[in-house]
Amino acid sequence: MLKFRESYLQELLRRTGGGVGHGSAGSAPDLSHVPAMQRSRFFEHIALTSLLHIDMSKTATGTSTPSAIEFNSFAPVVGINFGNSYASIAVLGKDGNAECIANEDGERQIACAISFHGEETYIGNQAKAQLVKNSANTITNFRNLLGLSYSSIPPLSSPPTSAPIIQHPDRPDVPAYRVSVLEPAPSPLKSNVNTPAATPRSEPVQTTRVLTPADAATIFLKSLLTSAEAFLGKKVEAAVLTVPAWMSPAQRAALASAAKDAGIPVTQLLEEVAAVASTTSHSTWTDGTEIGADRSQLVVDVGATSSSISLLSVRQGLSYVIASSTIPQGANAIDDKLIKHFAADFTKKTKIPLQVAPAAGVADQRAEARLRLAIEHTKRTISASPGAATCSVESLKDGVDYTGSINRMRFDMVAAPVYSAIASAVVELLASAGVDSKEVGEIVYVGGTGSLPGLDERVQVSAGFEEGEVVTPFSRGIVQGGGIGDPTTILARGSAIQAAMLAGLPAGTEEDKELHDVILGEKGEQVRKVKATTRTVGVLFPVAEDADVDAQTRELGGVFVPVVQKETALPTRRIVQVEVALPAEGEKRVCLEVWEVKEGIRIEKIKAEPTTPIDDDDEEEEEEEEEVKHKVISKEILLGALQIAAKGAKKAVVQVQMIVGIEGEVDVEVKEVGEGAGEPQRVHVPAP
């Protein structure tokens, strides 16, 4: 058998079990689900990360093993999702599952905001509430400014709703914020007259403070660390932080520096889509479900100002991005439309003019801030209940209270333009990747807006996902009530899982140090660049000409068993076992062919049954054609043929092992399973 050229990726996969997946032993595979894509045989892709998505609960033999970390208590590792609008913290529970924790104020979704009011400093949702009357001293949206120069920040299209960004007075081309604070009372004044005691200064002193985005991030991250250590009751020893894929190296370095200044022991900065893959590859996500180990996964991440769409290939726990895109539409656009709806309703009821998004004056600005705080509850209610949700604000404007309501249908109509933009981005991404919607097995939503059922419905309808063909958190019922599919917790939990994986890596020997360097050091970039198959390679078991088989099998000339699916990162090894019927007479042999197949989608148009008119006056509706998609495969390249002598009388269990090297070379080994089995037969196909 061909020996693979040793590389960092191969060493990583060998030691972790990654890329070594197995089919179901002792049972025939399901031949009805065959994904499709028409492209060249091999194409280079960029892996999400080296170890990030390897299911560490499975070994190369496919059996469960204890994790490297014993979860007899909360492990001293955390995952932090540090977004531009909200952040969350996750820890590893006693059972080894990741869970989001609350800060001292009971918040699991912590607003990324810092506010200074007198001598007090508010962080989180308390700081966000200061936007109503203390916006000039409240800092928000500072994460995205990390590592940027002042001159590179685009100008705002509307007046700022928080502390404005200024040029740092002492550091050229550095963005900053200027806030007013009260310093504690200084030392007592020295008396100029002969008095027995100095005159005390009892009042604090009003002054200004200049903070850079890095300073704000450090203050905020330190509060998250304090909350995590208070929950754990011990020092945090390792942490993984999420970063968006678009962040530049300079911005990532600035984020890492801010975290270090906050005292957070950062092990790794994990891209957000990688954190999703880490969560959805964990046993808590897949156990007891119909989600396959090999699937295409669509990730819809709706942020505050933009939305990212990613198409992932998940193969036995190892994932990488096939295609991705970003659009400048997000949750803020929905908020703008929603507060305009309630502002118009307020004006209609009270005859008091109210202009928001953008606001016309100070009174309107404060009213807008109050509405933005109130609709957070409205959106959570809409996502959790099919009924109506209220929006209540005390003294919205001119001392007049306001209470309005909106049902889910009306809400979806208000948010329809944003839903449509996201759904169109999904359609365009699938088209650019050459992937049909029928090939996507799972959709995952990220972000608070991802909890809205209307978004899921619009994406599925627009992209042509057939009901029952794709799995979503909504179809599984795991979105609400703190379920594992809650879009607001997926990133933090994935980061915590990743932190535990990294903490469980062996250490001590030179080989271990080299592995750490491969994953976390400068050599990690080499590991992330891998090649992947873009066609499925499998084995074909011929059938008799008079056999009673379906049209697809008859066209192929046999039963095709996929072994290495398309979009599988290389190098890889797969093993499947198939039960084969033996001829009643003659020599007991099993013959098979190794094929690379071309896959596609066949569209069949079926006329729907005409509707019967209820009344005589009703006209009979014309027959409409419905499109039904079928996955089809066709033989493309014959790679080899093998035959083995079978010992069974009526049937034989045949094991097929296929190894595809990093350059595309293929090694196939076939043998019968059981006592008295003969020698395995092998075939080698050189790289193209």
C-alpha positions as CSV (number, residue, x, y, z in Angstrom):
1,M,0.0,0.0,0.0
2,L,1.2,3.5,-0.8
3,K,2.8,5.3,2.1
4,F,1.7,8.9,2.4
5,R,4.1,11.8,2.3
6,E,4.3,13.0,5.9
7,S,3.0,16.5,6.4
8,Y,1.8,18.5,9.3
9,L,-1.8,17.9,8.3
10,Q,-1.3,14.2,8.1
11,E,0.4,14.1,11.4
12,L,-2.5,16.1,12.9
13,L,-5.1,13.8,11.5
14,R,-3.3,10.7,12.5
15,R,-3.0,11.7,16.1
16,T,-6.5,13.0,16.5
17,G,-8.4,10.6,14.4
18,G,-9.5,13.4,12.1
19,G,-10.2,12.5,8.5
20,V,-10.4,8.8,9.4
21,G,-14.1,8.1,9.1
22,H,-16.0,4.9,9.0
23,G,-19.2,3.7,7.5
24,S,-21.8,1.7,9.4
25,A,-20.4,-1.7,10.0
26,G,-22.5,-4.8,9.3
27,S,-25.3,-3.0,7.5
28,A,-25.8,-2.0,3.9
29,P,-25.5,1.8,3.4
30,D,-28.4,4.0,2.3
31,L,-28.0,4.4,-1.4
32,S,-30.9,6.9,-1.8
33,H,-28.9,9.9,-0.6
34,V,-26.2,10.8,-3.1
35,P,-25.1,14.4,-3.2
36,A,-24.2,16.1,-6.5
37,M,-21.8,18.6,-8.0
38,Q,-20.3,18.8,-11.4
39,R,-16.7,20.1,-11.3
40,S,-13.2,18.8,-11.8
41,R,-11.9,15.9,-9.8
42,F,-9.8,17.7,-7.3
43,F,-9.8,21.4,-6.3
44,E,-7.9,23.2,-3.5
45,H,-10.0,24.6,-0.7
46,I,-9.1,26.4,2.5
47,A,-9.8,24.5,5.6
48,L,-11.5,26.3,8.5
49,T,-8.9,25.2,10.9
50,S,-6.6,22.3,11.7
51,L,-8.2,20.6,14.7
52,L,-11.2,22.7,15.3
53,H,-13.9,20.5,13.9
54,I,-12.6,17.0,14.6
55,D,-15.0,15.1,16.8
56,M,-12.6,14.3,19.7
57,S,-15.1,11.9,21.3
58,K,-14.4,9.4,18.5
59,T,-11.1,7.6,17.7
60,A,-9.9,6.2,14.4
61,T,-11.7,3.0,15.2
62,G,-15.0,4.7,15.5
63,T,-15.5,3.8,19.2
64,S,-16.2,6.3,22.0
65,T,-13.4,7.1,24.3
66,P,-13.1,9.2,27.4
67,S,-12.1,12.8,26.7
68,A,-8.7,14.0,27.6
69,I,-10.3,16.4,30.2
70,E,-12.2,14.9,33.2
71,F,-15.3,16.9,33.7
72,N,-15.8,16.1,37.4
73,S,-16.1,19.8,37.9
74,F,-16.3,22.9,35.8
75,A,-13.2,22.9,33.6
76,P,-11.2,26.1,33.9
77,V,-11.7,26.9,30.2
78,V,-14.2,29.4,28.6
79,G,-15.4,30.3,25.2
80,I,-16.2,34.0,24.5
81,N,-18.2,35.2,21.6
82,F,-17.2,38.9,21.4
83,G,-19.4,40.5,18.9
84,N,-19.8,44.1,17.9
85,S,-23.2,44.4,19.6
86,Y,-23.5,41.5,22.0
87,A,-21.1,39.1,23.8
88,S,-21.7,35.8,25.6
89,I,-19.6,33.5,27.7
90,A,-19.7,29.7,27.7
91,V,-18.1,27.1,30.0
92,L,-17.8,23.4,30.0
93,G,-20.4,21.8,32.4
94,K,-19.9,18.9,34.7
95,D,-21.2,16.5,32.0
96,G,-18.7,17.9,29.4
97,N,-21.4,19.9,27.5
98,A,-20.9,23.6,26.9
99,E,-23.4,26.0,28.4
100,C,-23.7,29.8,28.4
101,I,-23.5,31.5,31.8
102,A,-25.0,34.8,33.0
103,N,-23.0,37.7,34.4
104,E,-23.6,39.4,37.7
105,D,-26.7,41.1,36.3
106,G,-28.3,37.9,35.1
107,E,-27.5,38.6,31.4
108,R,-26.5,35.8,29.1
109,Q,-26.5,38.1,26.1
110,I,-24.3,41.0,27.3
111,A,-24.5,44.2,25.4
112,C,-21.1,45.4,24.2
113,A,-21.5,48.8,25.8
114,I,-19.6,50.9,28.4
115,S,-21.1,54.0,30.0
116,F,-19.6,56.5,32.4
117,H,-22.0,58.4,34.7
118,G,-20.5,60.5,37.4
119,E,-18.2,58.2,39.4
120,E,-19.9,55.1,38.1
121,T,-19.0,52.8,35.2
122,Y,-21.7,50.7,33.7
123,I,-21.0,47.7,31.5
124,G,-23.5,45.6,29.5
125,N,-27.2,46.1,29.3
126,Q,-27.0,48.7,32.1
127,A,-24.7,50.7,29.9
128,K,-27.0,50.4,26.9
129,A,-29.9,51.9,29.0
130,Q,-27.7,55.0,29.4
131,L,-28.1,55.7,25.7
132,V,-31.4,57.5,26.4
133,K,-30.0,60.4,28.5
134,N,-26.3,59.8,28.6
135,S,-25.4,58.9,25.1
136,A,-22.4,61.2,24.9
137,N,-20.7,59.2,27.6
138,T,-21.7,55.8,26.4
139,I,-19.4,53.8,24.1
140,T,-20.7,51.1,21.7
141,N,-19.6,49.3,18.6
142,F,-16.0,49.4,19.5
143,R,-15.0,45.9,18.5
144,N,-15.0,46.6,14.8
145,L,-12.7,49.6,15.3
146,L,-9.9,47.5,16.8
147,G,-6.7,47.8,14.8
148,L,-8.1,50.5,12.4
149,S,-6.6,53.9,11.9
150,Y,-8.8,57.0,12.3
151,S,-8.4,57.9,8.6
152,S,-9.6,54.4,7.5
153,I,-13.0,54.6,9.4
154,P,-15.8,55.4,6.9
155,P,-18.0,58.4,7.8
156,L,-21.3,57.7,9.4
157,S,-24.4,58.1,7.3
158,S,-26.5,59.4,10.2
159,P,-25.8,61.2,13.5
160,P,-24.1,59.0,16.1
161,T,-26.4,57.5,18.8
162,S,-23.5,57.1,21.3
163,A,-20.1,58.7,22.0
164,P,-18.7,60.0,18.8
165,I,-15.4,58.8,17.4
166,I,-12.7,61.5,17.5
167,Q,-9.0,61.7,16.5
168,H,-6.9,60.9,19.5
169,P,-5.4,64.2,20.8
170,D,-2.0,62.8,21.5
171,R,-1.6,59.9,19.1
172,P,-1.8,60.6,15.4
173,D,-4.3,58.7,13.3
174,V,-5.7,56.8,16.2
175,P,-9.5,56.7,16.8
176,A,-10.7,57.5,20.3
177,Y,-13.7,58.5,22.4
178,R,-13.9,61.5,24.8
179,V,-16.2,61.0,27.8
180,S,-16.9,63.1,30.9
181,V,-16.3,61.5,34.3
182,L,-16.1,62.5,37.9
183,E,-12.8,61.7,39.6
184,P,-12.8,61.0,43.3
185,A,-12.1,63.9,45.6
186,P,-8.4,64.8,45.7
187,S,-6.3,65.4,48.8
188,P,-7.4,68.1,51.2
189,L,-6.4,71.7,50.3
190,K,-3.5,73.2,52.1
191,S,-4.6,76.1,54.2
192,N,-3.0,79.5,53.7
193,V,-3.9,80.7,57.2
194,N,-2.9,79.4,60.6
195,T,-5.6,76.9,61.1
196,P,-5.3,73.6,63.0
197,A,-6.4,71.5,60.1
198,A,-6.4,71.6,56.3
199,T,-9.7,72.4,54.5
200,P,-11.1,69.1,53.0
201,R,-12.3,69.0,49.3
202,S,-15.5,66.9,49.5
203,E,-16.7,67.1,46.0
204,P,-15.4,65.0,43.1
205,V,-13.8,66.8,40.2
206,Q,-15.4,66.9,36.7
207,T,-12.9,65.9,34.1
208,T,-12.6,64.2,30.7
209,R,-11.2,60.9,29.8
210,V,-9.9,59.7,26.4
211,L,-10.3,56.0,25.5
212,T,-9.2,54.2,22.4
213,P,-11.3,51.2,21.1
214,A,-8.6,49.0,22.5
215,D,-9.1,50.6,26.0
216,A,-12.8,50.0,25.7
217,A,-12.4,46.4,24.6
218,T,-10.0,45.8,27.5
219,I,-12.5,47.2,30.0
220,F,-15.3,45.1,28.6
221,L,-13.4,41.9,28.2
222,K,-12.1,42.2,31.8
223,S,-15.7,42.3,33.0
224,L,-16.4,39.1,31.1
225,L,-13.4,37.4,32.6
226,T,-14.6,38.5,36.1
227,S,-18.0,37.0,35.4
228,A,-16.5,33.7,34.2
229,E,-14.2,33.3,37.2
230,A,-17.0,34.2,39.6
231,F,-19.1,31.4,38.1
232,L,-16.2,28.9,38.0
233,G,-14.9,29.7,41.4
234,K,-11.4,29.5,40.0
235,K,-9.0,31.2,37.6
236,V,-9.6,30.8,33.9
237,E,-6.7,28.8,32.4
238,A,-7.6,28.9,28.7
239,A,-10.0,30.9,26.6
240,V,-11.0,30.9,22.9
241,L,-12.4,34.1,21.4
242,T,-14.5,34.3,18.2
243,V,-13.5,36.6,15.4
244,P,-15.3,37.3,12.1
245,A,-13.7,35.9,9.0
246,W,-13.3,39.4,7.5
247,M,-11.0,40.7,10.3
248,S,-7.6,41.6,9.1
249,P,-4.4,40.3,10.8
250,A,-3.9,43.8,12.3
251,Q,-7.4,43.7,13.8
252,R,-6.9,40.2,15.1
253,A,-3.6,41.2,16.7
254,A,-5.3,44.3,18.3
255,L,-8.1,42.0,19.7
256,A,-5.5,39.5,21.1
257,S,-3.6,42.4,22.7
258,A,-6.8,43.8,24.3
259,A,-7.7,40.4,25.7
260,K,-4.2,40.0,27.1
261,D,-4.4,43.4,28.8
262,A,-7.7,42.2,30.3
263,G,-5.9,39.2,31.8
264,I,-7.6,36.6,29.5
265,P,-5.3,33.7,28.7
266,V,-6.2,33.5,25.0
267,T,-5.3,30.1,23.4
268,Q,-6.8,30.8,20.0
269,L,-8.8,33.3,18.0
270,L,-11.5,31.1,16.3
271,E,-13.4,32.3,13.2
272,E,-17.1,32.4,13.8
273,V,-18.0,29.9,11.2
274,A,-15.4,27.5,12.7
275,A,-17.1,27.9,16.1
276,V,-20.4,27.0,14.4
277,A,-18.8,23.8,13.0
278,S,-17.3,23.0,16.5
279,T,-20.8,23.2,18.0
280,T,-22.6,21.2,15.3
281,S,-20.0,18.5,15.2
282,H,-20.3,17.8,18.9
283,S,-22.2,14.8,20.1
284,T,-24.8,16.9,21.9
285,W,-25.9,18.3,18.5
286,T,-25.9,15.1,16.4
287,D,-26.7,12.2,18.8
288,G,-30.2,10.9,18.5
289,T,-30.9,12.7,15.2
290,E,-31.0,11.9,11.6
291,I,-28.2,14.3,10.8
292,G,-25.5,12.4,8.9
293,A,-21.8,12.6,9.6
294,D,-21.3,13.6,5.9
295,R,-23.5,16.6,5.0
296,S,-23.4,20.0,3.4
297,Q,-24.3,22.7,6.0
298,L,-25.5,26.2,5.3
299,V,-24.7,28.7,8.0
300,V,-26.7,32.0,8.1
301,D,-25.1,34.4,10.5
302,V,-27.1,37.6,10.9
303,G,-25.1,40.3,12.7
304,A,-26.1,43.9,13.6
305,T,-24.9,45.6,10.4
306,S,-24.1,42.7,8.0
307,S,-25.0,39.1,7.4
308,S,-22.6,36.3,6.5
309,I,-23.6,33.2,4.5
310,S,-21.3,30.2,4.5
311,L,-21.6,26.8,2.8
312,L,-19.7,24.1,4.8
313,S,-18.7,20.6,3.9
314,V,-18.9,18.4,7.0
315,R,-17.2,15.1,6.7
316,Q,-16.9,12.9,9.7
317,G,-16.4,15.9,12.0
318,L,-13.9,17.7,9.8
319,S,-15.3,20.9,8.2
320,Y,-14.2,23.6,5.8
321,V,-15.8,26.4,3.8
322,I,-16.9,25.7,0.3
323,A,-18.1,29.2,-0.4
324,S,-19.1,32.3,1.6
325,S,-20.5,35.8,1.1
326,T,-21.4,38.9,3.1
327,I,-24.2,41.4,2.5
328,P,-24.6,44.8,4.3
329,Q,-28.0,43.9,5.8
330,G,-28.5,42.8,9.4
331,A,-30.5,43.2,12.5
332,N,-30.1,46.9,12.7
333,A,-32.1,47.2,9.4
334,I,-34.9,45.3,11.0
335,D,-34.8,47.4,14.1
336,D,-35.0,50.6,12.0
337,K,-38.1,49.4,10.2
338,L,-39.7,48.2,13.4
339,I,-39.1,51.5,15.3
340,K,-40.5,53.4,12.3
341,H,-43.6,51.2,12.5
342,F,-44.1,51.9,16.2
343,A,-43.2,55.6,15.8
344,A,-45.9,56.0,13.1
345,D,-48.4,54.2,15.3
346,F,-47.5,56.5,18.2
347,T,-48.0,59.6,16.0
348,K,-51.3,58.1,14.7
349,K,-52.6,57.6,18.3
350,T,-51.3,60.8,19.9
351,K,-51.0,63.2,17.0
352,I,-47.5,64.0,18.4
353,P,-44.9,64.0,15.5
354,L,-42.1,61.5,16.0
355,Q,-39.3,61.0,13.5
356,V,-36.8,58.2,14.0
357,A,-34.0,56.4,12.1
358,P,-32.8,59.1,11.7
359,A,-34.1,61.2,14.5
360,A,-34.9,64.9,13.9
361,G,-33.9,66.4,17.2
362,V,-32.9,65.7,20.8
363,A,-36.4,64.7,21.9
364,D,-36.7,62.3,18.9
365,Q,-33.2,60.9,19.6
366,R,-34.2,60.0,23.1
367,A,-37.5,58.5,21.9
368,E,-35.6,56.4,19.4
369,A,-33.2,55.2,22.1
370,R,-36.2,54.2,24.2
371,L,-37.8,52.4,21.3
372,R,-34.7,50.5,20.5
373,L,-34.5,49.2,24.1
374,A,-38.2,48.2,24.1
375,I,-38.2,46.3,20.8
376,E,-35.6,43.9,22.1
377,H,-38.4,42.4,24.3
378,T,-40.8,42.6,21.3
379,K,-38.5,40.6,19.1
380,R,-37.9,37.9,21.7
381,T,-41.6,37.5,22.2
382,I,-42.2,37.3,18.4
383,S,-39.5,34.6,18.1
384,A,-40.9,32.5,21.0
385,S,-44.7,32.8,20.5
386,P,-47.0,32.8,17.4
387,G,-49.2,35.4,19.1
388,A,-48.9,39.2,19.3
389,A,-46.0,41.0,21.0
390,T,-46.2,44.4,22.7
391,C,-43.9,47.4,22.7
392,S,-44.3,49.5,25.9
393,V,-42.4,52.7,26.6
394,E,-42.9,55.1,29.4
395,S,-42.8,58.8,28.5
396,L,-41.8,58.1,24.9
397,K,-42.1,61.8,23.9
398,D,-43.5,64.9,25.6
399,G,-44.3,62.8,28.7
400,V,-46.7,60.6,26.8
401,D,-46.6,56.8,27.4
402,Y,-46.9,54.4,24.5
403,T,-48.1,50.8,24.2
404,G,-48.3,49.1,20.8
405,S,-48.6,45.6,19.6
406,I,-47.6,43.6,16.5
407,N,-48.4,40.1,15.5
408,R,-46.0,37.7,13.7
409,M,-47.6,38.2,10.3
410,R,-47.3,42.0,10.5
411,F,-43.8,41.7,11.9
412,D,-42.7,39.5,9.0
413,M,-44.2,42.0,6.6
414,V,-42.1,44.8,8.2
415,A,-38.9,42.7,8.1
416,A,-39.6,41.3,4.7
417,P,-37.0,43.5,2.8
418,V,-34.3,42.2,5.1
419,Y,-35.5,38.6,4.9
420,S,-35.5,38.9,1.1
421,A,-32.0,40.3,1.0
422,I,-30.7,37.4,3.1
423,A,-32.6,34.8,1.2
424,S,-31.3,36.2,-2.1
425,A,-27.8,36.0,-0.8
426,V,-28.3,32.3,0.0
427,V,-29.6,31.7,-3.5
428,E,-26.7,33.5,-5.1
429,L,-24.2,31.6,-2.9
430,L,-25.6,28.2,-3.8
431,A,-25.5,29.2,-7.5
432,S,-21.9,30.4,-7.4
433,A,-20.8,27.2,-5.7
434,G,-22.7,25.0,-8.1
435,V,-24.7,23.4,-5.3
436,D,-28.4,22.6,-5.6
437,S,-30.6,23.2,-2.6
438,K,-31.4,19.5,-2.6
439,E,-27.8,18.8,-1.7
440,V,-27.9,20.9,1.4
441,G,-28.7,18.7,4.4
442,E,-28.7,21.3,7.2
443,I,-29.3,25.0,7.9
444,V,-27.9,26.6,11.0
445,Y,-28.7,30.2,12.2
446,V,-26.5,32.4,14.2
447,G,-27.4,35.6,16.0
448,G,-30.5,36.9,17.8
449,T,-32.3,37.6,14.5
450,G,-31.7,33.9,13.5
451,S,-34.4,33.1,16.2
452,L,-37.1,34.6,14.1
453,P,-39.2,31.8,12.4
454,G,-40.1,34.2,9.5
455,L,-36.4,34.3,8.4
456,D,-36.2,30.5,8.2
457,E,-39.4,30.3,6.2
458,R,-38.3,32.9,3.7
459,V,-34.9,31.3,3.2
460,Q,-36.4,27.9,2.6
461,V,-39.0,29.1,0.2
462,S,-36.7,31.4,-1.8
463,A,-33.9,28.9,-2.1
464,G,-36.2,26.0,-3.0
465,F,-35.6,23.8,0.0
466,E,-38.3,21.1,0.0
467,E,-40.1,20.4,3.2
468,G,-38.5,17.5,5.1
469,E,-35.4,17.5,2.9
470,V,-33.3,19.9,5.1
471,V,-32.9,19.9,8.8
472,T,-33.1,23.3,10.7
473,P,-33.1,24.1,14.4
474,F,-36.8,25.1,13.9
475,S,-37.7,21.7,12.4
476,R,-36.0,20.0,15.4
477,G,-37.6,22.3,17.9
478,I,-34.3,23.3,19.6
479,V,-34.4,27.1,19.2
480,Q,-36.4,28.2,22.2
481,G,-36.2,27.6,25.9
482,G,-32.4,27.5,25.9
483,G,-32.2,24.7,23.4
484,I,-29.0,23.6,21.8
485,G,-30.0,25.3,18.6
486,D,-30.4,28.8,20.2
487,P,-28.7,31.0,17.6
488,T,-27.5,33.4,20.4
489,T,-25.4,30.8,22.1
490,I,-23.9,28.7,19.3
491,L,-20.7,30.7,18.9
492,A,-19.8,30.9,22.6
493,R,-20.5,27.2,23.1
494,G,-18.4,26.2,20.1
495,S,-15.6,28.3,21.4
496,A,-15.8,26.6,24.8
497,I,-15.7,23.2,23.1
498,Q,-12.7,24.2,21.2
499,A,-11.0,25.5,24.3
500,A,-11.5,22.1,25.9
501,M,-10.1,20.3,22.9
502,L,-7.0,22.4,22.9
503,A,-6.6,22.1,26.6
504,G,-6.8,18.3,26.3
505,L,-3.9,18.0,23.8
506,P,-0.9,16.1,25.2
507,A,2.2,18.1,26.2
508,G,5.7,17.3,27.3
509,T,7.5,15.6,24.4
510,E,9.0,17.3,21.4
511,E,6.4,15.6,19.2
512,D,3.7,17.2,21.4
513,K,5.3,20.6,21.1
514,E,5.5,20.3,17.4
515,L,1.8,19.4,17.3
516,H,0.9,22.4,19.3
517,D,3.0,24.6,17.0
518,V,1.1,23.1,14.0
519,I,-2.3,24.0,15.5
520,L,-1.6,27.2,17.2
521,G,1.8,28.5,15.9
522,E,3.0,30.0,12.7
523,K,2.8,26.6,10.9
524,G,-0.9,26.5,11.4
525,E,-1.5,28.4,8.1
526,Q,0.0,25.4,6.3
527,V,-2.4,23.1,8.0
528,R,-5.4,25.2,7.0
529,K,-4.6,24.8,3.3
530,V,-5.8,21.4,2.1
531,K,-7.1,19.8,-1.0
532,A,-10.5,18.1,-1.3
533,T,-12.3,15.8,-3.6
534,T,-15.0,17.3,-5.7
535,R,-16.4,14.0,-7.0
536,T,-17.6,11.0,-5.1
537,V,-15.4,7.9,-5.3
538,G,-17.0,4.5,-4.6
539,V,-17.5,0.9,-5.6
540,L,-20.0,-0.7,-8.0
541,F,-21.3,-4.2,-7.4
542,P,-22.6,-5.5,-10.7
543,V,-26.1,-7.1,-10.8
544,A,-27.6,-9.6,-13.2
545,E,-29.3,-8.3,-16.3
546,D,-32.6,-9.9,-15.3
547,A,-32.4,-8.6,-11.7
548,D,-35.4,-6.6,-10.3
549,V,-33.8,-3.2,-9.6
550,D,-34.7,0.4,-10.0
551,A,-33.9,2.4,-13.2
552,Q,-30.9,4.2,-11.7
553,T,-29.2,0.8,-10.7
554,R,-30.0,-0.7,-14.1
555,E,-28.5,2.4,-15.9
556,L,-25.3,2.1,-13.8
557,G,-25.1,-1.7,-14.3
558,G,-25.0,-2.4,-10.6
559,V,-25.4,-1.1,-7.0
560,F,-23.1,1.9,-6.4
561,V,-21.8,2.4,-2.8
562,P,-20.2,5.8,-2.2
563,V,-17.1,5.5,0.0
564,V,-15.4,8.9,-0.2
565,Q,-17.9,11.7,-0.7
566,K,-17.2,14.8,-2.7
567,E,-15.8,17.8,-0.8
568,T,-13.8,15.5,1.6
569,A,-10.6,17.0,2.9
570,L,-7.4,15.2,2.0
571,P,-5.7,13.0,3.0
572,T,-8.6,10.7,4.2
573,R,-9.5,7.1,4.9
574,R,-13.0,5.6,4.8
575,I,-14.1,2.1,5.6
576,V,-17.5,0.7,4.7
577,Q,-19.0,-2.8,5.1
578,V,-21.5,-4.2,2.6
579,E,-23.5,-7.4,2.7
580,V,-23.5,-9.1,-0.7
581,A,-25.6,-12.0,-1.9
582,L,-23.6,-14.9,-3.4
583,P,-24.8,-16.9,-6.4
584,A,-26.6,-20.1,-5.5
585,E,-24.4,-22.2,-7.9
586,G,-20.9,-21.9,-9.2
587,E,-17.8,-20.3,-7.8
588,K,-18.4,-18.1,-4.8
589,R,-16.7,-14.8,-5.7
590,V,-17.4,-11.1,-5.2
591,C,-16.5,-8.7,-8.0
592,L,-16.6,-5.0,-7.8
593,E,-15.4,-1.9,-9.7
594,V,-14.0,1.3,-8.4
595,W,-15.6,4.4,-10.0
596,E,-15.4,8.1,-9.9
597,V,-18.9,9.3,-10.5
598,K,-20.5,12.4,-11.9
599,E,-23.4,13.6,-9.9
600,G,-26.3,15.9,-10.8
601,I,-30.0,16.7,-10.3
602,R,-32.8,15.5,-12.6
603,I,-35.9,17.6,-12.6
604,E,-39.2,15.8,-13.3
605,K,-42.3,17.8,-14.0
606,I,-45.5,16.3,-12.7
607,K,-49.0,17.6,-13.3
608,A,-50.9,18.3,-10.1
609,E,-54.3,16.9,-9.7
610,P,-57.0,19.4,-10.8
611,T,-59.2,20.9,-8.2
612,T,-62.9,20.1,-8.2
613,P,-65.1,23.2,-8.4
614,I,-67.3,23.7,-5.4
615,D,-70.1,25.6,-7.2
616,D,-71.3,25.2,-10.7
617,D,-70.3,28.8,-11.4
618,D,-66.7,28.2,-10.4
619,E,-64.4,27.5,-13.3
620,E,-62.1,24.5,-13.1
621,E,-58.5,25.6,-12.4
622,E,-55.9,24.8,-15.0
623,E,-53.5,22.0,-14.2
624,E,-50.2,23.2,-12.9
625,E,-46.9,21.3,-13.2
626,E,-44.9,20.6,-10.1
627,E,-41.1,20.2,-10.2
628,V,-39.7,17.2,-8.4
629,K,-35.9,16.9,-8.0
630,H,-34.1,13.6,-8.1
631,K,-30.4,13.0,-7.4
632,V,-28.7,11.1,-10.1
633,I,-25.2,9.7,-10.7
634,S,-23.4,8.5,-13.8
635,K,-20.2,6.7,-14.2
636,E,-17.3,9.0,-15.1
637,I,-13.9,7.3,-14.7
638,L,-13.1,3.7,-14.0
639,L,-10.3,3.5,-11.5
640,G,-10.0,-0.2,-11.1
641,A,-11.6,-3.6,-10.6
642,L,-11.2,-6.3,-7.9
643,Q,-12.6,-9.7,-7.0
644,I,-12.2,-11.8,-3.9
645,A,-13.1,-15.4,-3.1
646,A,-16.0,-15.7,-0.6
647,K,-16.3,-18.3,2.1
648,G,-20.0,-17.8,2.8
649,A,-22.7,-20.0,1.4
650,K,-25.5,-17.5,0.7
651,K,-24.0,-14.1,1.5
652,A,-20.7,-12.4,2.4
653,V,-19.8,-9.3,4.4
654,V,-17.3,-7.3,2.3
655,Q,-15.2,-4.6,3.8
656,V,-13.9,-1.8,1.5
657,Q,-11.2,0.5,2.7
658,M,-10.3,3.5,0.6
659,I,-7.4,5.9,1.2
660,V,-7.1,9.1,-0.9
661,G,-3.7,10.8,-0.6
662,I,-3.1,14.5,-0.3
663,E,-2.1,14.6,-4.0
664,G,-5.1,12.5,-5.2
665,E,-3.7,9.0,-5.3
666,V,-6.2,6.3,-4.4
667,D,-5.6,3.0,-2.6
668,V,-8.4,0.5,-2.3
669,E,-8.4,-2.7,-0.2
670,V,-11.2,-5.2,-0.3
671,K,-11.6,-8.2,2.0
672,E,-14.3,-10.5,3.4
673,V,-15.1,-10.2,7.1
674,G,-15.3,-13.3,9.2
675,E,-13.5,-16.5,10.0
676,G,-11.6,-18.2,7.2
677,A,-11.6,-15.2,5.0
678,G,-9.0,-15.0,2.3
679,E,-6.3,-12.5,1.7
680,P,-7.4,-8.9,0.9
681,Q,-7.1,-7.6,-2.6
682,R,-5.7,-4.2,-3.4
683,V,-5.5,-1.7,-6.2
684,H,-3.5,1.5,-6.5
685,V,-4.5,4.4,-8.6
686,P,-1.8,7.1,-9.1
687,A,-2.5,10.8,-8.7
688,P,-3.9,12.5,-11.8
